[in-house]
Amino acid sequence: MAIKMFAELLKYPYVVVYDYATGNKLHRTSCSYVTKKNFDLKVLINAEKNGYYQPIEILDEVTDPTVVPCKICKPDTR
């Protein structure tokens, strides 16, 4: 379920940012890289041509081997 509104995304503890250019990253939604500006650019302005945001409720939901954890917010540590 790709999300279309930034406020909806913030209801989840984690998000995978799928990015076809730089790689797929798992973040905490509180991460400094998860911003409304970045979301709007990727999802709304660029119409998801370069990727999308996938909200995650629990870490076990991440099964895609191409997804790596963000080195800033370290979402894989509990």
mmCIF file of the N, C-alpha and C atoms, coordinates in Angstrom:
data_MODEL
# 
_entry.id   MODEL 
# 
loop_
_atom_site.group_PDB 
_atom_site.id 
_atom_site.type_symbol 
_atom_site.label_atom_id 
_atom_site.label_alt_id 
_atom_site.label_comp_id 
_atom_site.label_asym_id 
_atom_site.label_entity_id 
_atom_site.label_seq_id 
_atom_site.pdbx_PDB_ins_code 
_atom_site.Cartn_x 
_atom_site.Cartn_y 
_atom_site.Cartn_z 
_atom_site.occupancy 
_atom_site.B_iso_or_equiv 
_atom_site.pdbx_formal_charge 
_atom_site.auth_seq_id 
_atom_site.auth_comp_id 
_atom_site.auth_asym_id 
_atom_site.auth_atom_id 
_atom_site.pdbx_PDB_model_num 
ATOM 1   N N  . MET A 1 1  ? 0.838  -1.177 0.000   1.00 0.00 ? 1  MET A N  1 
ATOM 2   C CA . MET A 1 1  ? 0.000  0.000  0.000   1.00 0.00 ? 1  MET A CA 1 
ATOM 3   C C  . MET A 1 1  ? 0.885  1.242  0.000   1.00 0.00 ? 1  MET A C  1 
ATOM 4   N N  . ALA A 1 2  ? 1.047  1.844  -1.131  1.00 0.00 ? 2  ALA A N  1 
ATOM 5   C CA . ALA A 1 2  ? 1.782  3.106  -1.208  1.00 0.00 ? 2  ALA A CA 1 
ATOM 6   C C  . ALA A 1 2  ? 0.878  4.207  -0.659  1.00 0.00 ? 2  ALA A C  1 
ATOM 7   N N  . ILE A 1 3  ? 1.485  5.178  -0.034  1.00 0.00 ? 3  ILE A N  1 
ATOM 8   C CA . ILE A 1 3  ? 0.717  6.224  0.635   1.00 0.00 ? 3  ILE A CA 1 
ATOM 9   C C  . ILE A 1 3  ? 0.785  7.523  -0.164  1.00 0.00 ? 3  ILE A C  1 
ATOM 10  N N  . LYS A 1 4  ? -0.279 8.297  -0.166  1.00 0.00 ? 4  LYS A N  1 
ATOM 11  C CA . LYS A 1 4  ? -0.359 9.525  -0.959  1.00 0.00 ? 4  LYS A CA 1 
ATOM 12  C C  . LYS A 1 4  ? -0.369 10.795 -0.111  1.00 0.00 ? 4  LYS A C  1 
ATOM 13  N N  . MET A 1 5  ? -0.486 10.657 1.225   1.00 0.00 ? 5  MET A N  1 
ATOM 14  C CA . MET A 1 5  ? -0.508 11.831 2.093   1.00 0.00 ? 5  MET A CA 1 
ATOM 15  C C  . MET A 1 5  ? 0.527  11.667 3.200   1.00 0.00 ? 5  MET A C  1 
ATOM 16  N N  . PHE A 1 6  ? 1.346  12.683 3.383   1.00 0.00 ? 6  PHE A N  1 
ATOM 17  C CA . PHE A 1 6  ? 2.419  12.627 4.373   1.00 0.00 ? 6  PHE A CA 1 
ATOM 18  C C  . PHE A 1 6  ? 1.871  12.406 5.783   1.00 0.00 ? 6  PHE A C  1 
ATOM 19  N N  . ALA A 1 7  ? 0.762  13.049 6.116   1.00 0.00 ? 7  ALA A N  1 
ATOM 20  C CA . ALA A 1 7  ? 0.175  12.899 7.459   1.00 0.00 ? 7  ALA A CA 1 
ATOM 21  C C  . ALA A 1 7  ? -0.201 11.447 7.741   1.00 0.00 ? 7  ALA A C  1 
ATOM 22  N N  . GLU A 1 8  ? -0.664 10.728 6.737   1.00 0.00 ? 8  GLU A N  1 
ATOM 23  C CA . GLU A 1 8  ? -0.993 9.308  6.904   1.00 0.00 ? 8  GLU A CA 1 
ATOM 24  C C  . GLU A 1 8  ? 0.259  8.497  7.208   1.00 0.00 ? 8  GLU A C  1 
ATOM 25  N N  . LEU A 1 9  ? 1.347  8.828  6.567   1.00 0.00 ? 9  LEU A N  1 
ATOM 26  C CA . LEU A 1 9  ? 2.616  8.127  6.755   1.00 0.00 ? 9  LEU A CA 1 
ATOM 27  C C  . LEU A 1 9  ? 3.080  8.202  8.208   1.00 0.00 ? 9  LEU A C  1 
ATOM 28  N N  . LEU A 1 10 ? 2.875  9.351  8.826   1.00 0.00 ? 10 LEU A N  1 
ATOM 29  C CA . LEU A 1 10 ? 3.351  9.567  10.194  1.00 0.00 ? 10 LEU A CA 1 
ATOM 30  C C  . LEU A 1 10 ? 2.594  8.756  11.239  1.00 0.00 ? 10 LEU A C  1 
ATOM 31  N N  . LYS A 1 11 ? 1.529  8.094  10.848  1.00 0.00 ? 11 LYS A N  1 
ATOM 32  C CA . LYS A 1 11 ? 0.793  7.224  11.767  1.00 0.00 ? 11 LYS A CA 1 
ATOM 33  C C  . LYS A 1 11 ? 1.510  5.895  11.985  1.00 0.00 ? 11 LYS A C  1 
ATOM 34  N N  . TYR A 1 12 ? 2.518  5.627  11.182  1.00 0.00 ? 12 TYR A N  1 
ATOM 35  C CA . TYR A 1 12 ? 3.275  4.373  11.253  1.00 0.00 ? 12 TYR A CA 1 
ATOM 36  C C  . TYR A 1 12 ? 4.643  4.628  11.882  1.00 0.00 ? 12 TYR A C  1 
ATOM 37  N N  . PRO A 1 13 ? 5.224  3.631  12.534  1.00 0.00 ? 13 PRO A N  1 
ATOM 38  C CA . PRO A 1 13 ? 6.545  3.823  13.144  1.00 0.00 ? 13 PRO A CA 1 
ATOM 39  C C  . PRO A 1 13 ? 7.695  3.764  12.135  1.00 0.00 ? 13 PRO A C  1 
ATOM 40  N N  . TYR A 1 14 ? 7.491  3.065  11.013  1.00 0.00 ? 14 TYR A N  1 
ATOM 41  C CA . TYR A 1 14 ? 8.560  2.874  10.030  1.00 0.00 ? 14 TYR A CA 1 
ATOM 42  C C  . TYR A 1 14 ? 8.046  3.123  8.620   1.00 0.00 ? 14 TYR A C  1 
ATOM 43  N N  . VAL A 1 15 ? 8.986  3.383  7.722   1.00 0.00 ? 15 VAL A N  1 
ATOM 44  C CA . VAL A 1 15 ? 8.650  3.547  6.313   1.00 0.00 ? 15 VAL A CA 1 
ATOM 45  C C  . VAL A 1 15 ? 9.816  3.043  5.466   1.00 0.00 ? 15 VAL A C  1 
ATOM 46  N N  . VAL A 1 16 ? 9.485  2.372  4.376   1.00 0.00 ? 16 VAL A N  1 
ATOM 47  C CA . VAL A 1 16 ? 10.500 2.037  3.381   1.00 0.00 ? 16 VAL A CA 1 
ATOM 48  C C  . VAL A 1 16 ? 10.358 3.061  2.272   1.00 0.00 ? 16 VAL A C  1 
ATOM 49  N N  . VAL A 1 17 ? 11.458 3.754  1.990   1.00 0.00 ? 17 VAL A N  1 
ATOM 50  C CA . VAL A 1 17 ? 11.475 4.675  0.864   1.00 0.00 ? 17 VAL A CA 1 
ATOM 51  C C  . VAL A 1 17 ? 12.099 3.921  -0.300  1.00 0.00 ? 17 VAL A C  1 
ATOM 52  N N  . TYR A 1 18 ? 11.257 3.556  -1.251  1.00 0.00 ? 18 TYR A N  1 
ATOM 53  C CA . TYR A 1 18 ? 11.741 2.885  -2.457  1.00 0.00 ? 18 TYR A CA 1 
ATOM 54  C C  . TYR A 1 18 ? 12.228 3.966  -3.407  1.00 0.00 ? 18 TYR A C  1 
ATOM 55  N N  . ASP A 1 19 ? 13.493 3.904  -3.768  1.00 0.00 ? 19 ASP A N  1 
ATOM 56  C CA . ASP A 1 19 ? 14.099 4.909  -4.633  1.00 0.00 ? 19 ASP A CA 1 
ATOM 57  C C  . ASP A 1 19 ? 14.898 4.193  -5.707  1.00 0.00 ? 19 ASP A C  1 
ATOM 58  N N  . TYR A 1 20 ? 14.456 4.308  -6.948  1.00 0.00 ? 20 TYR A N  1 
ATOM 59  C CA . TYR A 1 20 ? 15.079 3.579  -8.048  1.00 0.00 ? 20 TYR A CA 1 
ATOM 60  C C  . TYR A 1 20 ? 16.487 4.079  -8.358  1.00 0.00 ? 20 TYR A C  1 
ATOM 61  N N  . ALA A 1 21 ? 16.822 5.297  -7.974  1.00 0.00 ? 21 ALA A N  1 
ATOM 62  C CA . ALA A 1 21 ? 18.140 5.860  -8.263  1.00 0.00 ? 21 ALA A CA 1 
ATOM 63  C C  . ALA A 1 21 ? 19.163 5.568  -7.164  1.00 0.00 ? 21 ALA A C  1 
ATOM 64  N N  . THR A 1 22 ? 18.760 5.710  -5.903  1.00 0.00 ? 22 THR A N  1 
ATOM 65  C CA . THR A 1 22 ? 19.733 5.610  -4.809  1.00 0.00 ? 22 THR A CA 1 
ATOM 66  C C  . THR A 1 22 ? 19.584 4.370  -3.943  1.00 0.00 ? 22 THR A C  1 
ATOM 67  N N  . GLY A 1 23 ? 18.577 3.561  -4.197  1.00 0.00 ? 23 GLY A N  1 
ATOM 68  C CA . GLY A 1 23 ? 18.381 2.353  -3.403  1.00 0.00 ? 23 GLY A CA 1 
ATOM 69  C C  . GLY A 1 23 ? 17.259 2.508  -2.395  1.00 0.00 ? 23 GLY A C  1 
ATOM 70  N N  . ASN A 1 24 ? 16.804 1.397  -1.891  1.00 0.00 ? 24 ASN A N  1 
ATOM 71  C CA . ASN A 1 24 ? 15.652 1.339  -0.998  1.00 0.00 ? 24 ASN A CA 1 
ATOM 72  C C  . ASN A 1 24 ? 16.105 1.352  0.458   1.00 0.00 ? 24 ASN A C  1 
ATOM 73  N N  . LYS A 1 25 ? 15.519 2.257  1.244   1.00 0.00 ? 25 LYS A N  1 
ATOM 74  C CA . LYS A 1 25 ? 15.954 2.433  2.627   1.00 0.00 ? 25 LYS A CA 1 
ATOM 75  C C  . LYS A 1 25 ? 14.786 2.317  3.595   1.00 0.00 ? 25 LYS A C  1 
ATOM 76  N N  . LEU A 1 26 ? 15.055 1.654  4.710   1.00 0.00 ? 26 LEU A N  1 
ATOM 77  C CA . LEU A 1 26 ? 14.114 1.570  5.820   1.00 0.00 ? 26 LEU A CA 1 
ATOM 78  C C  . LEU A 1 26 ? 14.448 2.680  6.804   1.00 0.00 ? 26 LEU A C  1 
ATOM 79  N N  . HIS A 1 27 ? 13.430 3.460  7.183   1.00 0.00 ? 27 HIS A N  1 
ATOM 80  C CA . HIS A 1 27 ? 13.601 4.574  8.119   1.00 0.00 ? 27 HIS A CA 1 
ATOM 81  C C  . HIS A 1 27 ? 12.567 4.483  9.235   1.00 0.00 ? 27 HIS A C  1 
ATOM 82  N N  . ARG A 1 28 ? 12.884 5.113  10.347  1.00 0.00 ? 28 ARG A N  1 
ATOM 83  C CA . ARG A 1 28 ? 11.856 5.441  11.330  1.00 0.00 ? 28 ARG A CA 1 
ATOM 84  C C  . ARG A 1 28 ? 11.135 6.657  10.743  1.00 0.00 ? 28 ARG A C  1 
ATOM 85  N N  . THR A 1 29 ? 9.847  6.792  10.978  1.00 0.00 ? 29 THR A N  1 
ATOM 86  C CA . THR A 1 29 ? 9.155  7.962  10.427  1.00 0.00 ? 29 THR A CA 1 
ATOM 87  C C  . THR A 1 29 ? 9.618  9.253  11.100  1.00 0.00 ? 29 THR A C  1 
ATOM 88  N N  . SER A 1 30 ? 10.309 9.147  12.209  1.00 0.00 ? 30 SER A N  1 
ATOM 89  C CA . SER A 1 30 ? 10.863 10.323 12.885  1.00 0.00 ? 30 SER A CA 1 
ATOM 90  C C  . SER A 1 30 ? 12.241 10.717 12.349  1.00 0.00 ? 30 SER A C  1 
ATOM 91  N N  . CYS A 1 31 ? 12.764 9.987  11.372  1.00 0.00 ? 31 CYS A N  1 
ATOM 92  C CA . CYS A 1 31 ? 14.096 10.245 10.814  1.00 0.00 ? 31 CYS A CA 1 
ATOM 93  C C  . CYS A 1 31 ? 14.148 11.615 10.130  1.00 0.00 ? 31 CYS A C  1 
ATOM 94  N N  . SER A 1 32 ? 15.297 12.257 10.216  1.00 0.00 ? 32 SER A N  1 
ATOM 95  C CA . SER A 1 32 ? 15.465 13.567 9.584   1.00 0.00 ? 32 SER A CA 1 
ATOM 96  C C  . SER A 1 32 ? 15.379 13.504 8.062   1.00 0.00 ? 32 SER A C  1 
ATOM 97  N N  . TYR A 1 33 ? 15.506 12.324 7.482   1.00 0.00 ? 33 TYR A N  1 
ATOM 98  C CA . TYR A 1 33 ? 15.379 12.175 6.030   1.00 0.00 ? 33 TYR A CA 1 
ATOM 99  C C  . TYR A 1 33 ? 13.927 11.987 5.585   1.00 0.00 ? 33 TYR A C  1 
ATOM 100 N N  . VAL A 1 34 ? 13.049 11.703 6.512   1.00 0.00 ? 34 VAL A N  1 
ATOM 101 C CA . VAL A 1 34 ? 11.630 11.527 6.189   1.00 0.00 ? 34 VAL A CA 1 
ATOM 102 C C  . VAL A 1 34 ? 10.938 12.863 6.454   1.00 0.00 ? 34 VAL A C  1 
ATOM 103 N N  . THR A 1 35 ? 10.847 13.667 5.400   1.00 0.00 ? 35 THR A N  1 
ATOM 104 C CA . THR A 1 35 ? 10.270 15.006 5.520   1.00 0.00 ? 35 THR A CA 1 
ATOM 105 C C  . THR A 1 35 ? 9.124  15.183 4.532   1.00 0.00 ? 35 THR A C  1 
ATOM 106 N N  . LYS A 1 36 ? 8.267  16.131 4.841   1.00 0.00 ? 36 LYS A N  1 
ATOM 107 C CA . LYS A 1 36 ? 7.161  16.445 3.928   1.00 0.00 ? 36 LYS A CA 1 
ATOM 108 C C  . LYS A 1 36 ? 7.712  16.910 2.587   1.00 0.00 ? 36 LYS A C  1 
ATOM 109 N N  . LYS A 1 37 ? 8.774  17.681 2.608   1.00 0.00 ? 37 LYS A N  1 
ATOM 110 C CA . LYS A 1 37 ? 9.376  18.175 1.361   1.00 0.00 ? 37 LYS A CA 1 
ATOM 111 C C  . LYS A 1 37 ? 9.841  17.006 0.486   1.00 0.00 ? 37 LYS A C  1 
ATOM 112 N N  . ASN A 1 38 ? 10.568 16.056 1.070   1.00 0.00 ? 38 ASN A N  1 
ATOM 113 C CA . ASN A 1 38 ? 11.044 14.893 0.311   1.00 0.00 ? 38 ASN A CA 1 
ATOM 114 C C  . ASN A 1 38 ? 9.877  14.037 -0.174  1.00 0.00 ? 38 ASN A C  1 
ATOM 115 N N  . PHE A 1 39 ? 8.895  13.850 0.693   1.00 0.00 ? 39 PHE A N  1 
ATOM 116 C CA . PHE A 1 39 ? 7.712  13.069 0.331   1.00 0.00 ? 39 PHE A CA 1 
ATOM 117 C C  . PHE A 1 39 ? 6.979  13.717 -0.842  1.00 0.00 ? 39 PHE A C  1 
ATOM 118 N N  . ASP A 1 40 ? 6.703  15.014 -0.722  1.00 0.00 ? 40 ASP A N  1 
ATOM 119 C CA . ASP A 1 40 ? 5.981  15.726 -1.783  1.00 0.00 ? 40 ASP A CA 1 
ATOM 120 C C  . ASP A 1 40 ? 6.724  15.658 -3.109  1.00 0.00 ? 40 ASP A C  1 
ATOM 121 N N  . LEU A 1 41 ? 8.032  15.792 -3.070  1.00 0.00 ? 41 LEU A N  1 
ATOM 122 C CA . LEU A 1 41 ? 8.821  15.743 -4.301  1.00 0.00 ? 41 LEU A CA 1 
ATOM 123 C C  . LEU A 1 41 ? 8.710  14.376 -4.968  1.00 0.00 ? 41 LEU A C  1 
ATOM 124 N N  . LYS A 1 42 ? 8.927  13.322 -4.207  1.00 0.00 ? 42 LYS A N  1 
ATOM 125 C CA . LYS A 1 42 ? 8.917  11.971 -4.782  1.00 0.00 ? 42 LYS A CA 1 
ATOM 126 C C  . LYS A 1 42 ? 7.508  11.515 -5.163  1.00 0.00 ? 42 LYS A C  1 
ATOM 127 N N  . VAL A 1 43 ? 6.550  11.719 -4.280  1.00 0.00 ? 43 VAL A N  1 
ATOM 128 C CA . VAL A 1 43 ? 5.218  11.141 -4.467  1.00 0.00 ? 43 VAL A CA 1 
ATOM 129 C C  . VAL A 1 43 ? 4.289  12.042 -5.283  1.00 0.00 ? 43 VAL A C  1 
ATOM 130 N N  . LEU A 1 44 ? 4.243  13.316 -4.969  1.00 0.00 ? 44 LEU A N  1 
ATOM 131 C CA . LEU A 1 44 ? 3.273  14.193 -5.615  1.00 0.00 ? 44 LEU A CA 1 
ATOM 132 C C  . LEU A 1 44 ? 3.828  14.885 -6.858  1.00 0.00 ? 44 LEU A C  1 
ATOM 133 N N  . ILE A 1 45 ? 4.939  15.581 -6.723  1.00 0.00 ? 45 ILE A N  1 
ATOM 134 C CA . ILE A 1 45 ? 5.487  16.348 -7.849  1.00 0.00 ? 45 ILE A CA 1 
ATOM 135 C C  . ILE A 1 45 ? 6.006  15.433 -8.952  1.00 0.00 ? 45 ILE A C  1 
ATOM 136 N N  . ASN A 1 46 ? 6.784  14.418 -8.570  1.00 0.00 ? 46 ASN A N  1 
ATOM 137 C CA . ASN A 1 46 ? 7.348  13.504 -9.571  1.00 0.00 ? 46 ASN A CA 1 
ATOM 138 C C  . ASN A 1 46 ? 6.457  12.295 -9.846  1.00 0.00 ? 46 ASN A C  1 
ATOM 139 N N  . ALA A 1 47 ? 5.292  12.261 -9.250  1.00 0.00 ? 47 ALA A N  1 
ATOM 140 C CA . ALA A 1 47 ? 4.285  11.221 -9.488  1.00 0.00 ? 47 ALA A CA 1 
ATOM 141 C C  . ALA A 1 47 ? 4.851  9.804  -9.368  1.00 0.00 ? 47 ALA A C  1 
ATOM 142 N N  . GLU A 1 48 ? 5.722  9.602  -8.378  1.00 0.00 ? 48 GLU A N  1 
ATOM 143 C CA . GLU A 1 48 ? 6.307  8.286  -8.072  1.00 0.00 ? 48 GLU A CA 1 
ATOM 144 C C  . GLU A 1 48 ? 7.112  7.686  -9.227  1.00 0.00 ? 48 GLU A C  1 
ATOM 145 N N  . LYS A 1 49 ? 7.606  8.518  -10.124 1.00 0.00 ? 49 LYS A N  1 
ATOM 146 C CA . LYS A 1 49 ? 8.402  8.009  -11.252 1.00 0.00 ? 49 LYS A CA 1 
ATOM 147 C C  . LYS A 1 49 ? 9.729  7.421  -10.793 1.00 0.00 ? 49 LYS A C  1 
ATOM 148 N N  . ASN A 1 50 ? 10.258 7.939  -9.673  1.00 0.00 ? 50 ASN A N  1 
ATOM 149 C CA . ASN A 1 50 ? 11.551 7.469  -9.178  1.00 0.00 ? 50 ASN A CA 1 
ATOM 150 C C  . ASN A 1 50 ? 11.421 6.646  -7.902  1.00 0.00 ? 50 ASN A C  1 
ATOM 151 N N  . GLY A 1 51 ? 10.205 6.375  -7.454  1.00 0.00 ? 51 GLY A N  1 
ATOM 152 C CA . GLY A 1 51 ? 10.025 5.589  -6.242  1.00 0.00 ? 51 GLY A CA 1 
ATOM 153 C C  . GLY A 1 51 ? 8.775  5.988  -5.481  1.00 0.00 ? 51 GLY A C  1 
ATOM 154 N N  . TYR A 1 52 ? 8.651  5.424  -4.286  1.00 0.00 ? 52 TYR A N  1 
ATOM 155 C CA . TYR A 1 52 ? 7.457  5.665  -3.475  1.00 0.00 ? 52 TYR A CA 1 
ATOM 156 C C  . TYR A 1 52 ? 7.753  5.348  -2.015  1.00 0.00 ? 52 TYR A C  1 
ATOM 157 N N  . TYR A 1 53 ? 6.808  5.672  -1.143  1.00 0.00 ? 53 TYR A N  1 
ATOM 158 C CA . TYR A 1 53 ? 6.917  5.437  0.297   1.00 0.00 ? 53 TYR A CA 1 
ATOM 159 C C  . TYR A 1 53 ? 5.970  4.305  0.683   1.00 0.00 ? 53 TYR A C  1 
ATOM 160 N N  . GLN A 1 54 ? 6.499  3.331  1.419   1.00 0.00 ? 54 GLN A N  1 
ATOM 161 C CA . GLN A 1 54 ? 5.696  2.194  1.886   1.00 0.00 ? 54 GLN A CA 1 
ATOM 162 C C  . GLN A 1 54 ? 5.686  2.195  3.416   1.00 0.00 ? 54 GLN A C  1 
ATOM 163 N N  . PRO A 1 55 ? 4.552  2.485  4.058   1.00 0.00 ? 55 PRO A N  1 
ATOM 164 C CA . PRO A 1 55 ? 4.504  2.495  5.519   1.00 0.00 ? 55 PRO A CA 1 
ATOM 165 C C  . PRO A 1 55 ? 4.628  1.082  6.078   1.00 0.00 ? 55 PRO A C  1 
ATOM 166 N N  . ILE A 1 56 ? 5.260  0.975  7.243   1.00 0.00 ? 56 ILE A N  1 
ATOM 167 C CA . ILE A 1 56 ? 5.501  -0.318 7.879   1.00 0.00 ? 56 ILE A CA 1 
ATOM 168 C C  . ILE A 1 56 ? 5.078  -0.227 9.347   1.00 0.00 ? 56 ILE A C  1 
ATOM 169 N N  . GLU A 1 57 ? 4.278  -1.175 9.777   1.00 0.00 ? 57 GLU A N  1 
ATOM 170 C CA . GLU A 1 57 ? 3.827  -1.213 11.171  1.00 0.00 ? 57 GLU A CA 1 
ATOM 171 C C  . GLU A 1 57 ? 4.861  -1.897 12.071  1.00 0.00 ? 57 GLU A C  1 
ATOM 172 N N  . ILE A 1 58 ? 5.389  -3.040 11.631  1.00 0.00 ? 58 ILE A N  1 
ATOM 173 C CA . ILE A 1 58 ? 6.399  -3.767 12.407  1.00 0.00 ? 58 ILE A CA 1 
ATOM 174 C C  . ILE A 1 58 ? 7.550  -4.166 11.485  1.00 0.00 ? 58 ILE A C  1 
ATOM 175 N N  . LEU A 1 59 ? 8.738  -4.263 12.036  1.00 0.00 ? 59 LEU A N  1 
ATOM 176 C CA . LEU A 1 59 ? 9.929  -4.543 11.228  1.00 0.00 ? 59 LEU A CA 1 
ATOM 177 C C  . LEU A 1 59 ? 9.850  -5.871 10.491  1.00 0.00 ? 59 LEU A C  1 
ATOM 178 N N  . ASP A 1 60 ? 9.140  -6.843 11.053  1.00 0.00 ? 60 ASP A N  1 
ATOM 179 C CA . ASP A 1 60 ? 9.020  -8.154 10.407  1.00 0.00 ? 60 ASP A CA 1 
ATOM 180 C C  . ASP A 1 60 ? 8.302  -8.086 9.059   1.00 0.00 ? 60 ASP A C  1 
ATOM 181 N N  . GLU A 1 61 ? 7.608  -6.990 8.794   1.00 0.00 ? 61 GLU A N  1 
ATOM 182 C CA . GLU A 1 61 ? 6.920  -6.821 7.511   1.00 0.00 ? 61 GLU A CA 1 
ATOM 183 C C  . GLU A 1 61 ? 7.895  -6.572 6.362   1.00 0.00 ? 61 GLU A C  1 
ATOM 184 N N  . VAL A 1 62 ? 9.117  -6.188 6.681   1.00 0.00 ? 62 VAL A N  1 
ATOM 185 C CA . VAL A 1 62 ? 10.103 -5.888 5.642   1.00 0.00 ? 62 VAL A CA 1 
ATOM 186 C C  . VAL A 1 62 ? 10.766 -7.193 5.218   1.00 0.00 ? 62 VAL A C  1 
ATOM 187 N N  . THR A 1 63 ? 10.396 -7.670 4.043   1.00 0.00 ? 63 THR A N  1 
ATOM 188 C CA . THR A 1 63 ? 10.946 -8.929 3.535   1.00 0.00 ? 63 THR A CA 1 
ATOM 189 C C  . THR A 1 63 ? 11.737 -8.733 2.246   1.00 0.00 ? 63 THR A C  1 
ATOM 190 N N  . ASP A 1 64 ? 11.720 -7.542 1.700   1.00 0.00 ? 64 ASP A N  1 
ATOM 191 C CA . ASP A 1 64 ? 12.428 -7.239 0.458   1.00 0.00 ? 64 ASP A CA 1 
ATOM 192 C C  . ASP A 1 64 ? 13.930 -7.176 0.732   1.00 0.00 ? 64 ASP A C  1 
ATOM 193 N N  . PRO A 1 65 ? 14.726 -8.046 0.115   1.00 0.00 ? 65 PRO A N  1 
ATOM 194 C CA . PRO A 1 65 ? 16.168 -8.066 0.378   1.00 0.00 ? 65 PRO A CA 1 
ATOM 195 C C  . PRO A 1 65 ? 16.916 -6.843 -0.151  1.00 0.00 ? 65 PRO A C  1 
ATOM 196 N N  . THR A 1 66 ? 16.265 -6.024 -0.976  1.00 0.00 ? 66 THR A N  1 
ATOM 197 C CA . THR A 1 66 ? 16.933 -4.824 -1.496  1.00 0.00 ? 66 THR A CA 1 
ATOM 198 C C  . THR A 1 66 ? 16.852 -3.652 -0.529  1.00 0.00 ? 66 THR A C  1 
ATOM 199 N N  . VAL A 1 67 ? 16.083 -3.799 0.541   1.00 0.00 ? 67 VAL A N  1 
ATOM 200 C CA . VAL A 1 67 ? 15.895 -2.719 1.516   1.00 0.00 ? 67 VAL A CA 1 
ATOM 201 C C  . VAL A 1 67 ? 17.006 -2.775 2.559   1.00 0.00 ? 67 VAL A C  1 
ATOM 202 N N  . VAL A 1 68 ? 17.677 -1.635 2.753   1.00 0.00 ? 68 VAL A N  1 
ATOM 203 C CA . VAL A 1 68 ? 18.729 -1.537 3.770   1.00 0.00 ? 68 VAL A CA 1 
ATOM 204 C C  . VAL A 1 68 ? 18.319 -0.491 4.810   1.00 0.00 ? 68 VAL A C  1 
ATOM 205 N N  . PRO A 1 69 ? 18.730 -0.678 6.064   1.00 0.00 ? 69 PRO A N  1 
ATOM 206 C CA . PRO A 1 69 ? 18.360 0.290  7.099   1.00 0.00 ? 69 PRO A CA 1 
ATOM 207 C C  . PRO A 1 69 ? 19.134 1.599  6.954   1.00 0.00 ? 69 PRO A C  1 
ATOM 208 N N  . CYS A 1 70 ? 18.479 2.678  7.275   1.00 0.00 ? 70 CYS A N  1 
ATOM 209 C CA . CYS A 1 70 ? 19.102 4.004  7.281   1.00 0.00 ? 70 CYS A CA 1 
ATOM 210 C C  . CYS A 1 70 ? 20.220 4.019  8.321   1.00 0.00 ? 70 CYS A C  1 
ATOM 211 N N  . LYS A 1 71 ? 21.342 4.589  7.960   1.00 0.00 ? 71 LYS A N  1 
ATOM 212 C CA . LYS A 1 71 ? 22.476 4.663  8.886   1.00 0.00 ? 71 LYS A CA 1 
ATOM 213 C C  . LYS A 1 71 ? 22.321 5.791  9.900   1.00 0.00 ? 71 LYS A C  1 
ATOM 214 N N  . ILE A 1 72 ? 21.374 6.680  9.670   1.00 0.00 ? 72 ILE A N  1 
ATOM 215 C CA . ILE A 1 72 ? 21.152 7.803  10.582  1.00 0.00 ? 72 ILE A CA 1 
ATOM 216 C C  . ILE A 1 72 ? 20.188 7.415  11.712  1.00 0.00 ? 72 ILE A C  1 
ATOM 217 N N  . CYS A 1 73 ? 19.004 6.924  11.356  1.00 0.00 ? 73 CYS A N  1 
ATOM 218 C CA . CYS A 1 73 ? 17.998 6.623  12.387  1.00 0.00 ? 73 CYS A CA 1 
ATOM 219 C C  . CYS A 1 73 ? 18.053 5.186  12.900  1.00 0.00 ? 73 CYS A C  1 
ATOM 220 N N  . LYS A 1 74 ? 18.799 4.316  12.226  1.00 0.00 ? 74 LYS A N  1 
ATOM 221 C CA . LYS A 1 74 ? 19.020 2.928  12.658  1.00 0.00 ? 74 LYS A CA 1 
ATOM 222 C C  . LYS A 1 74 ? 17.718 2.225  13.067  1.00 0.00 ? 74 LYS A C  1 
ATOM 223 N N  . PRO A 1 75 ? 16.793 2.050  12.127  1.00 0.00 ? 75 PRO A N  1 
ATOM 224 C CA . PRO A 1 75 ? 15.493 1.473  12.474  1.00 0.00 ? 75 PRO A CA 1 
ATOM 225 C C  . PRO A 1 75 ? 15.521 -0.002 12.837  1.00 0.00 ? 75 PRO A C  1 
ATOM 226 N N  . ASP A 1 76 ? 16.615 -0.681 12.555  1.00 0.00 ? 76 ASP A N  1 
ATOM 227 C CA . ASP A 1 76 ? 16.684 -2.114 12.848  1.00 0.00 ? 76 ASP A CA 1 
ATOM 228 C C  . ASP A 1 76 ? 17.133 -2.399 14.274  1.00 0.00 ? 76 ASP A C  1 
ATOM 229 N N  . THR A 1 77 ? 17.396 -1.344 15.055  1.00 0.00 ? 77 THR A N  1 
ATOM 230 C CA . THR A 1 77 ? 17.758 -1.525 16.464  1.00 0.00 ? 77 THR A CA 1 
ATOM 231 C C  . THR A 1 77 ? 16.541 -1.201 17.315  1.00 0.00 ? 77 THR A C  1 
ATOM 232 N N  . ARG A 1 78 ? 16.315 -1.967 18.328  1.00 0.00 ? 78 ARG A N  1 
ATOM 233 C CA . ARG A 1 78 ? 15.106 -1.763 19.151  1.00 0.00 ? 78 ARG A CA 1 
ATOM 234 C C  . ARG A 1 78 ? 15.448 -1.312 20.528  1.00 0.00 ? 78 ARG A C  1 
# 
